[in-house]
Amino acid sequence: MKKRQLKEMIRILQYDVIDSTNAAAKKMAKEGAPNGTLIIADRQTAGRGRRGRQWSSPPGTGIWMSLILRPKIAAGNASMLTLVMALSTAKACEEVTGLPVSIKWPNDIIVNRKKVCGILTEMSTDSKGIHYVVIGVGVNVNTEAFPEDIGSVATSLKAELGKPINRELLKDRILEYFFEDYEIFLDKEDLTELHKDYESRLINKNKEVKIIGTDIEYEGKALGINSKGELLIEDRTGHTQVVYAGEVSVRGLYGYV
Ligand code: BTN
């Protein structure tokens, strides 16, 4: 297949300030914005993270962007797109900084055991299928200060590399890697072809972890992921548990990773 240029695949809407690129993308998607619309802002006043947390998004320092997709796939497979974006973002960060970059399952991007990027995927579906998927990506690129409560787990690429990074270049490389990996994902609607690449960066692999759900908590060894992107855990009885991303968080036994 002929390699398509990024500009053929996306339409970019750029803002100086916005409440949240995910909130704006969802609103635009409901109003009919086409597949491949990207909303990007220099600053967010109400950036949102997973589990209702805030996402600090100071001006001129990070990549705060949300991509609207309308994939013709089974609704149950769309959550894997979060892992596809995590992989693309990790590869782009690695290429642009030269630093080793890992993924903490399912979608935190880690440098030197601290988080540089988070991904928030939201979607709208009905019995007929997917209306839209919004994949929000927040990368702490040149960020220098973080709120006190996340200071021990958050970092930026600049802080780890010791020099600033070109945000425009990094954004383009994330999107280029993403559209390559997205085509591969769409072929089988799962991670069969991407799974090795993802696992090679998986910081939890072969590590002792704690699985924390709403009414369950247990320890075990993370073995890797399956082709659906679920985490495989060998529990203390030697059984393999399959962990679905929506239901739990994963911690190292003695901290964040
Ligand atoms: C996480 O909790 O790790 C996910 C963080 C996702 C943050 C990004 S920044 C761009 C987009 N807009 C938002 O409001 N959130 C996502």
py3Dmol code that shows the C-alpha trace and the ligand (Angstrom):
import py3Dmol

protein = """\
ATOM      1  CA  MET A   1       0.000   0.000   0.000  1.00  0.00           C
ATOM      2  CA  LYS A   2       1.205   3.515  -0.827  1.00  0.00           C
ATOM      3  CA  LYS A   3       2.335   5.336   2.295  1.00  0.00           C
ATOM      4  CA  ARG A   4      -0.041   8.257   2.850  1.00  0.00           C
ATOM      5  CA  GLN A   5       1.139  11.631   4.116  1.00  0.00           C
ATOM      6  CA  LEU A   6       0.017  12.727   7.566  1.00  0.00           C
ATOM      7  CA  LYS A   7      -1.778  15.747   6.119  1.00  0.00           C
ATOM      8  CA  GLU A   8      -3.976  13.445   4.009  1.00  0.00           C
ATOM      9  CA  MET A   9      -5.097  11.581   7.116  1.00  0.00           C
ATOM     10  CA  ILE A  10      -5.829  14.377   9.569  1.00  0.00           C
ATOM     11  CA  ARG A  11      -7.448  17.781   9.806  1.00  0.00           C
ATOM     12  CA  ILE A  12      -5.851  19.819  12.589  1.00  0.00           C
ATOM     13  CA  LEU A  13      -7.730  22.367  14.703  1.00  0.00           C
ATOM     14  CA  GLN A  14      -5.256  24.357  16.799  1.00  0.00           C
ATOM     15  CA  TYR A  15      -6.199  26.415  19.894  1.00  0.00           C
ATOM     16  CA  ASP A  16      -4.226  28.666  22.217  1.00  0.00           C
ATOM     17  CA  VAL A  17      -6.462  27.865  25.184  1.00  0.00           C
ATOM     18  CA  ILE A  18      -9.239  25.336  25.607  1.00  0.00           C
ATOM     19  CA  ASP A  19     -10.893  23.696  28.615  1.00  0.00           C
ATOM     20  CA  SER A  20     -10.025  20.142  27.550  1.00  0.00           C
ATOM     21  CA  THR A  21      -9.163  18.873  24.071  1.00  0.00           C
ATOM     22  CA  ASN A  22     -11.011  15.634  24.892  1.00  0.00           C
ATOM     23  CA  ALA A  23     -14.169  17.519  25.900  1.00  0.00           C
ATOM     24  CA  ALA A  24     -13.966  19.658  22.741  1.00  0.00           C
ATOM     25  CA  ALA A  25     -13.296  16.608  20.537  1.00  0.00           C
ATOM     26  CA  LYS A  26     -16.307  14.761  21.970  1.00  0.00           C
ATOM     27  CA  LYS A  27     -18.542  17.767  21.364  1.00  0.00           C
ATOM     28  CA  MET A  28     -17.262  18.149  17.783  1.00  0.00           C
ATOM     29  CA  ALA A  29     -17.594  14.416  17.142  1.00  0.00           C
ATOM     30  CA  LYS A  30     -21.245  14.539  18.283  1.00  0.00           C
ATOM     31  CA  GLU A  31     -21.786  17.423  15.874  1.00  0.00           C
ATOM     32  CA  GLY A  32     -20.350  15.377  12.986  1.00  0.00           C
ATOM     33  CA  ALA A  33     -16.612  16.208  12.844  1.00  0.00           C
ATOM     34  CA  PRO A  34     -14.998  13.780  10.394  1.00  0.00           C
ATOM     35  CA  ASN A  35     -12.743  10.823  11.076  1.00  0.00           C
ATOM     36  CA  GLY A  36      -9.177  12.081  11.535  1.00  0.00           C
ATOM     37  CA  THR A  37      -9.963  15.451  13.148  1.00  0.00           C
ATOM     38  CA  LEU A  38      -7.247  16.444  15.636  1.00  0.00           C
ATOM     39  CA  ILE A  39      -7.803  19.070  18.320  1.00  0.00           C
ATOM     40  CA  ILE A  40      -4.602  20.448  19.811  1.00  0.00           C
ATOM     41  CA  ALA A  41      -4.133  23.211  22.370  1.00  0.00           C
ATOM     42  CA  ASP A  42      -1.198  25.132  23.808  1.00  0.00           C
ATOM     43  CA  ARG A  43      -2.904  25.177  27.218  1.00  0.00           C
ATOM     44  CA  GLN A  44      -5.841  23.395  28.840  1.00  0.00           C
ATOM     45  CA  THR A  45      -7.723  24.987  31.717  1.00  0.00           C
ATOM     46  CA  ALA A  46      -9.543  21.772  32.680  1.00  0.00           C
ATOM     47  CA  GLY A  47      -7.383  18.922  31.338  1.00  0.00           C
ATOM     48  CA  ARG A  48      -8.765  15.562  32.438  1.00  0.00           C
ATOM     49  CA  GLY A  49      -7.003  12.333  33.289  1.00  0.00           C
ATOM     50  CA  ARG A  50      -8.255   8.807  33.882  1.00  0.00           C
ATOM     51  CA  ARG A  51     -10.462   8.054  36.887  1.00  0.00           C
ATOM     52  CA  GLY A  52     -11.725  11.658  36.986  1.00  0.00           C
ATOM     53  CA  ARG A  53      -8.304  13.082  37.875  1.00  0.00           C
ATOM     54  CA  GLN A  54      -7.097  16.495  36.692  1.00  0.00           C
ATOM     55  CA  TRP A  55      -4.338  16.732  34.107  1.00  0.00           C
ATOM     56  CA  SER A  56      -1.948  19.621  34.576  1.00  0.00           C
ATOM     57  CA  SER A  57      -1.525  21.358  31.172  1.00  0.00           C
ATOM     58  CA  PRO A  58       0.522  24.561  31.484  1.00  0.00           C
ATOM     59  CA  PRO A  59       1.029  26.750  28.385  1.00  0.00           C
ATOM     60  CA  GLY A  60       3.816  26.189  25.894  1.00  0.00           C
ATOM     61  CA  THR A  61       5.210  23.107  27.584  1.00  0.00           C
ATOM     62  CA  GLY A  62       3.425  19.980  26.480  1.00  0.00           C
ATOM     63  CA  ILE A  63       1.464  18.250  23.757  1.00  0.00           C
ATOM     64  CA  TRP A  64      -2.219  18.324  24.663  1.00  0.00           C
ATOM     65  CA  MET A  65      -4.188  16.789  21.815  1.00  0.00           C
ATOM     66  CA  SER A  66      -7.206  14.607  21.006  1.00  0.00           C
ATOM     67  CA  LEU A  67      -7.855  12.623  17.866  1.00  0.00           C
ATOM     68  CA  ILE A  68     -11.351  11.789  16.603  1.00  0.00           C
ATOM     69  CA  LEU A  69     -11.621   8.401  14.877  1.00  0.00           C
ATOM     70  CA  ARG A  70     -14.636   6.622  13.428  1.00  0.00           C
ATOM     71  CA  PRO A  71     -13.320   3.078  12.968  1.00  0.00           C
ATOM     72  CA  LYS A  72     -15.597   0.441  11.478  1.00  0.00           C
ATOM     73  CA  ILE A  73     -14.745  -2.185  14.058  1.00  0.00           C
ATOM     74  CA  ALA A  74     -16.609  -4.048  16.793  1.00  0.00           C
ATOM     75  CA  ALA A  75     -17.240  -1.698  19.727  1.00  0.00           C
ATOM     76  CA  GLY A  76     -15.604  -4.174  22.118  1.00  0.00           C
ATOM     77  CA  ASN A  77     -12.288  -3.871  20.278  1.00  0.00           C
ATOM     78  CA  ALA A  78     -12.001  -0.079  20.402  1.00  0.00           C
ATOM     79  CA  SER A  79     -10.386   0.086  23.846  1.00  0.00           C
ATOM     80  CA  MET A  80      -7.268  -1.515  22.314  1.00  0.00           C
ATOM     81  CA  LEU A  81      -6.702   1.755  20.455  1.00  0.00           C
ATOM     82  CA  THR A  82      -5.403   3.163  23.739  1.00  0.00           C
ATOM     83  CA  LEU A  83      -2.593   0.617  23.671  1.00  0.00           C
ATOM     84  CA  VAL A  84      -1.920   1.334  20.003  1.00  0.00           C
ATOM     85  CA  MET A  85      -1.527   5.038  20.838  1.00  0.00           C
ATOM     86  CA  ALA A  86       0.680   4.202  23.843  1.00  0.00           C
ATOM     87  CA  LEU A  87       2.983   2.204  21.589  1.00  0.00           C
ATOM     88  CA  SER A  88       3.163   4.936  18.921  1.00  0.00           C
ATOM     89  CA  THR A  89       3.825   7.617  21.527  1.00  0.00           C
ATOM     90  CA  ALA A  90       6.549   5.561  23.201  1.00  0.00           C
ATOM     91  CA  LYS A  91       8.286   4.961  19.856  1.00  0.00           C
ATOM     92  CA  ALA A  92       8.113   8.655  18.931  1.00  0.00           C
ATOM     93  CA  CYS A  93       9.437   9.786  22.344  1.00  0.00           C
ATOM     94  CA  GLU A  94      12.276   7.268  22.074  1.00  0.00           C
ATOM     95  CA  GLU A  95      13.193   8.406  18.553  1.00  0.00           C
ATOM     96  CA  VAL A  96      13.093  12.124  19.284  1.00  0.00           C
ATOM     97  CA  THR A  97      14.930  12.029  22.645  1.00  0.00           C
ATOM     98  CA  GLY A  98      17.155   8.965  22.250  1.00  0.00           C
ATOM     99  CA  LEU A  99      16.109   7.979  25.790  1.00  0.00           C
ATOM    100  CA  PRO A 100      14.821   4.497  26.657  1.00  0.00           C
ATOM    101  CA  VAL A 101      11.024   4.784  26.930  1.00  0.00           C
ATOM    102  CA  SER A 102       8.730   2.172  28.506  1.00  0.00           C
ATOM    103  CA  ILE A 103       5.006   1.583  28.794  1.00  0.00           C
ATOM    104  CA  LYS A 104       3.300   0.919  32.095  1.00  0.00           C
ATOM    105  CA  TRP A 105       0.241  -1.148  31.199  1.00  0.00           C
ATOM    106  CA  PRO A 106      -2.055  -0.149  29.737  1.00  0.00           C
ATOM    107  CA  ASN A 107      -1.058   3.330  28.630  1.00  0.00           C
ATOM    108  CA  ASP A 108       1.328   5.344  30.796  1.00  0.00           C
ATOM    109  CA  ILE A 109       4.572   6.296  29.101  1.00  0.00           C
ATOM    110  CA  ILE A 110       7.540   6.032  31.421  1.00  0.00           C
ATOM    111  CA  VAL A 111      11.061   7.464  31.395  1.00  0.00           C
ATOM    112  CA  ASN A 112      13.416   6.708  34.276  1.00  0.00           C
ATOM    113  CA  ARG A 113      10.518   5.115  36.234  1.00  0.00           C
ATOM    114  CA  LYS A 114       8.420   8.299  36.068  1.00  0.00           C
ATOM    115  CA  LYS A 115       5.397   9.191  33.930  1.00  0.00           C
ATOM    116  CA  VAL A 116       5.866  11.551  30.954  1.00  0.00           C
ATOM    117  CA  CYS A 117       2.580  10.903  29.162  1.00  0.00           C
ATOM    118  CA  GLY A 118      -0.969   9.732  29.781  1.00  0.00           C
ATOM    119  CA  ILE A 119      -3.699   8.692  27.352  1.00  0.00           C
ATOM    120  CA  LEU A 120      -7.444   9.026  27.850  1.00  0.00           C
ATOM    121  CA  THR A 121      -9.711   7.239  25.378  1.00  0.00           C
ATOM    122  CA  GLU A 122     -13.430   7.948  25.381  1.00  0.00           C
ATOM    123  CA  MET A 123     -16.040   6.636  22.979  1.00  0.00           C
ATOM    124  CA  SER A 124     -19.664   6.661  22.033  1.00  0.00           C
ATOM    125  CA  THR A 125     -21.344   3.477  20.852  1.00  0.00           C
ATOM    126  CA  ASP A 126     -24.833   2.038  20.392  1.00  0.00           C
ATOM    127  CA  SER A 127     -26.256  -1.301  19.298  1.00  0.00           C
ATOM    128  CA  LYS A 128     -25.241  -0.531  15.692  1.00  0.00           C
ATOM    129  CA  GLY A 129     -21.604   0.122  16.588  1.00  0.00           C
ATOM    130  CA  ILE A 130     -19.160   2.951  17.187  1.00  0.00           C
ATOM    131  CA  HIS A 131     -20.162   6.599  16.627  1.00  0.00           C
ATOM    132  CA  TYR A 132     -16.734   7.910  17.498  1.00  0.00           C
ATOM    133  CA  VAL A 133     -13.590   7.270  19.514  1.00  0.00           C
ATOM    134  CA  VAL A 134     -11.608  10.167  21.001  1.00  0.00           C
ATOM    135  CA  ILE A 135      -8.003   9.411  21.943  1.00  0.00           C
ATOM    136  CA  GLY A 136      -6.534  12.139  24.143  1.00  0.00           C
ATOM    137  CA  VAL A 137      -2.767  12.310  24.549  1.00  0.00           C
ATOM    138  CA  GLY A 138      -0.953  14.455  27.096  1.00  0.00           C
ATOM    139  CA  VAL A 139       2.853  14.534  26.888  1.00  0.00           C
ATOM    140  CA  ASN A 140       4.936  16.492  29.385  1.00  0.00           C
ATOM    141  CA  VAL A 141       7.526  17.639  26.885  1.00  0.00           C
ATOM    142  CA  ASN A 142       9.246  20.747  28.256  1.00  0.00           C
ATOM    143  CA  THR A 143       7.255  20.983  31.482  1.00  0.00           C
ATOM    144  CA  GLU A 144       9.315  22.168  34.447  1.00  0.00           C
ATOM    145  CA  ALA A 145       6.945  22.127  37.408  1.00  0.00           C
ATOM    146  CA  PHE A 146       4.221  19.731  38.479  1.00  0.00           C
ATOM    147  CA  PRO A 147       1.476  19.934  41.105  1.00  0.00           C
ATOM    148  CA  GLU A 148       2.713  18.705  44.489  1.00  0.00           C
ATOM    149  CA  ASP A 149       0.501  15.604  44.572  1.00  0.00           C
ATOM    150  CA  ILE A 150       2.014  14.133  41.372  1.00  0.00           C
ATOM    151  CA  GLY A 151       5.562  15.456  41.776  1.00  0.00           C
ATOM    152  CA  SER A 152       6.985  12.087  42.814  1.00  0.00           C
ATOM    153  CA  VAL A 153       5.614  10.185  39.782  1.00  0.00           C
ATOM    154  CA  ALA A 154       5.534  12.838  37.020  1.00  0.00           C
ATOM    155  CA  THR A 155       8.394  14.065  34.890  1.00  0.00           C
ATOM    156  CA  SER A 156       8.973  15.610  31.468  1.00  0.00           C
ATOM    157  CA  LEU A 157      11.159  14.673  28.532  1.00  0.00           C
ATOM    158  CA  LYS A 158      13.154  17.872  29.025  1.00  0.00           C
ATOM    159  CA  ALA A 159      13.773  17.098  32.699  1.00  0.00           C
ATOM    160  CA  GLU A 160      15.067  13.628  31.836  1.00  0.00           C
ATOM    161  CA  LEU A 161      17.084  14.621  28.766  1.00  0.00           C
ATOM    162  CA  GLY A 162      18.472  17.863  30.148  1.00  0.00           C
ATOM    163  CA  LYS A 163      17.483  19.913  27.103  1.00  0.00           C
ATOM    164  CA  PRO A 164      14.246  21.097  25.457  1.00  0.00           C
ATOM    165  CA  ILE A 165      12.465  19.121  22.749  1.00  0.00           C
ATOM    166  CA  ASN A 166      10.756  20.394  19.595  1.00  0.00           C
ATOM    167  CA  ARG A 167       7.057  19.800  20.384  1.00  0.00           C
ATOM    168  CA  GLU A 168       5.920  20.134  16.758  1.00  0.00           C
ATOM    169  CA  LEU A 169       8.342  17.447  15.570  1.00  0.00           C
ATOM    170  CA  LEU A 170       7.384  15.093  18.394  1.00  0.00           C
ATOM    171  CA  LYS A 171       3.652  15.579  17.733  1.00  0.00           C
ATOM    172  CA  ASP A 172       4.139  14.765  14.027  1.00  0.00           C
ATOM    173  CA  ARG A 173       6.157  11.630  14.814  1.00  0.00           C
ATOM    174  CA  ILE A 174       3.523  10.417  17.312  1.00  0.00           C
ATOM    175  CA  LEU A 175       0.820  10.816  14.670  1.00  0.00           C
ATOM    176  CA  GLU A 176       2.900   9.236  11.901  1.00  0.00           C
ATOM    177  CA  TYR A 177       3.678   6.197  14.050  1.00  0.00           C
ATOM    178  CA  PHE A 178       0.044   6.064  15.139  1.00  0.00           C
ATOM    179  CA  PHE A 179      -1.407   5.973  11.626  1.00  0.00           C
ATOM    180  CA  GLU A 180       1.073   3.244  10.643  1.00  0.00           C
ATOM    181  CA  ASP A 181       0.169   1.155  13.715  1.00  0.00           C
ATOM    182  CA  TYR A 182      -3.552   1.933  13.349  1.00  0.00           C
ATOM    183  CA  GLU A 183      -3.596   0.397   9.831  1.00  0.00           C
ATOM    184  CA  ILE A 184      -1.888  -2.708  11.222  1.00  0.00           C
ATOM    185  CA  PHE A 185      -4.397  -2.886  14.099  1.00  0.00           C
ATOM    186  CA  LEU A 186      -7.390  -2.503  11.743  1.00  0.00           C
ATOM    187  CA  ASP A 187      -6.280  -5.467   9.686  1.00  0.00           C
ATOM    188  CA  LYS A 188      -7.098  -8.001  12.429  1.00  0.00           C
ATOM    189  CA  GLU A 189      -8.868  -5.699  14.894  1.00  0.00           C
ATOM    190  CA  ASP A 190      -6.449  -6.794  17.572  1.00  0.00           C
ATOM    191  CA  LEU A 191      -2.831  -6.485  18.669  1.00  0.00           C
ATOM    192  CA  THR A 192      -1.511  -9.714  17.132  1.00  0.00           C
ATOM    193  CA  GLU A 193       0.969  -7.831  14.931  1.00  0.00           C
ATOM    194  CA  LEU A 194       1.833  -5.107  17.467  1.00  0.00           C
ATOM    195  CA  HIS A 195       1.981  -7.213  20.573  1.00  0.00           C
ATOM    196  CA  LYS A 196       5.751  -7.992  20.408  1.00  0.00           C
ATOM    197  CA  ASP A 197       6.620  -4.336  19.873  1.00  0.00           C
ATOM    198  CA  TYR A 198       4.397  -3.343  22.808  1.00  0.00           C
ATOM    199  CA  GLU A 199       5.692  -6.057  25.129  1.00  0.00           C
ATOM    200  CA  SER A 200       9.312  -5.163  24.404  1.00  0.00           C
ATOM    201  CA  ARG A 201       8.587  -1.816  26.097  1.00  0.00           C
ATOM    202  CA  LEU A 202       6.312  -3.125  28.836  1.00  0.00           C
ATOM    203  CA  ILE A 203       7.898  -2.082  32.136  1.00  0.00           C
ATOM    204  CA  ASN A 204       5.690  -4.493  34.116  1.00  0.00           C
ATOM    205  CA  LYS A 205       6.814  -7.596  32.200  1.00  0.00           C
ATOM    206  CA  ASN A 206       8.196 -10.273  34.528  1.00  0.00           C
ATOM    207  CA  LYS A 207       7.779  -7.915  37.493  1.00  0.00           C
ATOM    208  CA  GLU A 208       5.921  -8.481  40.724  1.00  0.00           C
ATOM    209  CA  VAL A 209       2.821  -6.279  40.703  1.00  0.00           C
ATOM    210  CA  LYS A 210      -0.238  -5.526  42.756  1.00  0.00           C
ATOM    211  CA  ILE A 211      -3.611  -5.531  40.995  1.00  0.00           C
ATOM    212  CA  ILE A 212      -6.056  -3.108  42.560  1.00  0.00           C
ATOM    213  CA  GLY A 213      -9.729  -3.233  41.558  1.00  0.00           C
ATOM    214  CA  THR A 214     -12.873  -1.861  43.203  1.00  0.00           C
ATOM    215  CA  ASP A 215     -13.428  -4.979  45.280  1.00  0.00           C
ATOM    216  CA  ILE A 216     -10.373  -7.053  44.564  1.00  0.00           C
ATOM    217  CA  GLU A 217      -6.678  -6.761  45.350  1.00  0.00           C
ATOM    218  CA  TYR A 218      -3.991  -9.361  44.771  1.00  0.00           C
ATOM    219  CA  GLU A 219      -0.306  -9.761  43.988  1.00  0.00           C
ATOM    220  CA  GLY A 220       1.347 -11.713  41.222  1.00  0.00           C
ATOM    221  CA  LYS A 221       3.855 -11.652  38.400  1.00  0.00           C
ATOM    222  CA  ALA A 222       2.994  -9.800  35.166  1.00  0.00           C
ATOM    223  CA  LEU A 223       3.701 -12.173  32.275  1.00  0.00           C
ATOM    224  CA  GLY A 224       2.856  -9.881  29.349  1.00  0.00           C
ATOM    225  CA  ILE A 225      -0.251  -9.090  27.306  1.00  0.00           C
ATOM    226  CA  ASN A 226      -2.455 -11.183  25.026  1.00  0.00           C
ATOM    227  CA  SER A 227      -3.613 -10.216  21.528  1.00  0.00           C
ATOM    228  CA  LYS A 228      -6.546  -8.280  23.042  1.00  0.00           C
ATOM    229  CA  GLY A 229      -4.185  -6.138  25.104  1.00  0.00           C
ATOM    230  CA  GLU A 230      -5.236  -7.717  28.396  1.00  0.00           C
ATOM    231  CA  LEU A 231      -2.557  -8.144  31.054  1.00  0.00           C
ATOM    232  CA  LEU A 232      -1.665 -11.706  32.024  1.00  0.00           C
ATOM    233  CA  ILE A 233      -0.839 -12.201  35.693  1.00  0.00           C
ATOM    234  CA  GLU A 234       0.487 -15.341  37.334  1.00  0.00           C
ATOM    235  CA  ASP A 235      -1.176 -15.193  40.739  1.00  0.00           C
ATOM    236  CA  ARG A 236       0.271 -16.659  43.954  1.00  0.00           C
ATOM    237  CA  THR A 237      -1.480 -20.002  43.331  1.00  0.00           C
ATOM    238  CA  GLY A 238       0.242 -20.333  39.943  1.00  0.00           C
ATOM    239  CA  HIS A 239      -2.924 -19.611  37.946  1.00  0.00           C
ATOM    240  CA  THR A 240      -2.947 -17.117  35.085  1.00  0.00           C
ATOM    241  CA  GLN A 241      -5.403 -14.273  35.564  1.00  0.00           C
ATOM    242  CA  VAL A 242      -6.481 -12.129  32.622  1.00  0.00           C
ATOM    243  CA  VAL A 243      -6.830  -8.471  33.586  1.00  0.00           C
ATOM    244  CA  TYR A 244      -8.954  -6.107  31.525  1.00  0.00           C
ATOM    245  CA  ALA A 245      -7.731  -2.480  31.418  1.00  0.00           C
ATOM    246  CA  GLY A 246     -10.996  -0.817  32.380  1.00  0.00           C
ATOM    247  CA  GLU A 247     -11.362  -2.580  35.696  1.00  0.00           C
ATOM    248  CA  VAL A 248      -8.117  -2.239  37.670  1.00  0.00           C
ATOM    249  CA  SER A 249      -4.928  -0.319  38.222  1.00  0.00           C
ATOM    250  CA  VAL A 250      -1.513  -1.950  38.423  1.00  0.00           C
ATOM    251  CA  ARG A 251       1.255  -0.957  40.817  1.00  0.00           C
ATOM    252  CA  GLY A 252       4.723  -2.222  41.502  1.00  0.00           C
ATOM    253  CA  LEU A 253       4.923  -3.927  44.893  1.00  0.00           C
ATOM    254  CA  TYR A 254       6.913  -1.019  46.313  1.00  0.00           C
ATOM    255  CA  GLY A 255       5.627   1.948  44.335  1.00  0.00           C
ATOM    256  CA  TYR A 256       4.313   3.281  41.041  1.00  0.00           C
ATOM    257  CA  VAL A 257       6.191   0.830  38.748  1.00  0.00           C
TER     258      VAL A 257
END
"""
ligand_1 = """\
16
BTN
C -4.066 9.848 32.386
O -4.735 10.004 33.415
O -2.967 9.301 32.424
C -4.603 10.348 31.058
C -4.244 11.783 30.814
C -4.730 12.300 29.484
C -4.459 13.776 29.311
C -4.781 14.261 27.926
S -4.181 15.904 27.623
C -5.087 15.969 26.142
C -6.422 15.320 26.408
N -7.374 16.268 26.943
C -7.714 15.992 28.204
O -8.492 16.659 28.907
N -7.086 14.873 28.598
C -6.257 14.309 27.556
"""
view = py3Dmol.view(width=600, height=400)
view.addModel(protein, "pdb")
view.setStyle({"model": 0}, {"cartoon": {"style": "trace"}})
view.addModel(ligand_1, "xyz")
view.setStyle({"model": 1}, {"stick": {}})
view.zoomTo()
view.show()
